[in-house]
């Protein structure tokens, strides 16, 4: 039991570091690469040919995912060579983070006409996910009824990719009671087949929605 608690603690610690650094790196670097095409007018030239907007978006999205998945896989291989055990749950959570952040990074890159703006928007989005939204919830504690605060916390889990991944971590490690008795009923629902289905669909929506918005923005610019 002590070993299980120790494993959970170390994984939680590693996840916190990953969720702090990973989204910032993926959002800023990937959005800069996308925005570079806007800054140099290369995007307009590229999309003036027969390449459709949807293909452009999908190719860039899967390129981002492939690059960071390769980095993730390589990192885990190095850890295994060093004699550390392979944690499949942490690998899965890291991959989910890549899927979510790649989608957001593509959206940020499309709406940015310069690399500097892309970095700025990426920092704003990163700050919103990791600092502002949790700070708002903490500030509201004691000012609004508990049931309304609970609903806001649940809403934040489903809208904030970082907290979505953190909740996925609690589900994978079967930590029903870690969020307190107030959240126990909600967490228990997520363990049901319906809850699992809705949670997975929520993750897919967080991936697809930014891509759809990016596609709409390109279409409004007159691209195919």
Secondary structure, 3 states (H helix, E strand, C coil): CHHHHHHHHHHHHHHHHHHHHHHHHHHHHHHHHHHHHHHCCHHHHHHCCCCCHHHHHHHHHHHHHHHHHHHHHHHHHHHHHCCCCCCHHHHHHHHHHHHHHHHHHHHHHHHCCCHHHHHHHHHHHHHHHHHHHHHHHHHHECCECHHHHHHHHHHHHHHCHHHHHHHHHHHHCCCCCCCCHHHHHHHHHHCCHHHHHHHHHHHHHHHHHHHHHHHHHHHHCCCC
